[in-house]
Amino acid sequence: MARKPKNNLLEFVPERVEKHEWSEDENGKVTVHMVHDGWPDRIAQRLFHRPRVSHIDLDGTGGFVWRQIDGKRTVGEIALLVKEQFGEQAEPLYGRLAQYMRILRNNGLVRYVKGN
């Protein structure tokens, strides 16, 4: 049996999910406005007074990565830009970036549109 080739995250091209708006303040701080509009969300909003929109403030590195996600750059290209911007502060770069991208994807904030 032939082995299936593994996907390399660095070759994936992330794209922001359009239903979630985001803003940037004058200091460069990025806030993602995550809309909760599924039927379980509507039930939670009525029964437990949950907000319809969550405002997620990203830290400096997270905000930088978020601004680089454009549907054209690969995760590997974004990693190089993070390394250039933050240097040694970004280390361990690939592990942290992989985990961050996983969190964004699992929360429905990004999707992967294509890979090399």
Protein Blocks (a to p, Z undefined) as FASTA:
>chain_A
ZZdddddfklpccdddfklccdddfkopacdddddfbfklmmmmmmnopafbdcddddfk
lmmmmmmpgolacfklmmmmmmmmnmmmlpcfklmmmmmmmmmmmnopaccfbdZZ
